[in-house]
């Protein structure tokens, strides 16, 4: 899902992650967003963001 969001092939995405070329930011929700996490993957000028619950189930 993330590879597709960054317009990469899955094998290419895994390789870039292993080499530290894809950055990840994970933010924990507070207040009305408590119990959710926003995860953003960055590669070059592209980004792919989604929100999960505590169990890692995709919300958006």
N, C-alpha and C positions, 0 to 999 in steps of 0.2 A: 504494500500500500504506500509506504513512504517512498520507495524507489520510483513508483509510478508518479507520485506527486512532485518529485524532483526531475521528472523526465529522464530517468536512468533505467537501465536494465538491472534486474535484481543482483546479478553477479557483479556488475560494475559498482552498484551501491555498496554491497558487502565489502568489496575491495577498498573502496574509498573510505568507508567507516574504519576498517582495520588500519589504514594508513593515516587516520586522523584528518582526512580532508573534508569530512562532513562533520559539522559542529551540531551539538544538541543543547537546547536549553529546556529545562523542566521547571515549571512553576506550580506551586501548591496554592490552591484557592483558599481564600479567607472570606469571612462574612457570608454573604448569600451563595458564594461559590465553594464554601467549605465541603470537603469530600471529593473535590475534582482536581485534576491536574491538567495543565496546558503544556503540551510538548511541541517544541518547534525544532525542526531540522533545517540546517542551512548548508547550502552548497553553492559556492560562487555567489551569484546575485539572486539565487532562487531560495525560496523557503517553502516548507510544507508544515502546517500546523494542525493539530487536532487536540481534542479534549477527551479525557477519560475519567471514569470513576475510580474509586480506591482499588477496585479489583482489576483495573486495566481494561474494562469494557469501554468501547468507543462510544462517545456521546455525540461529538460533531467532527 
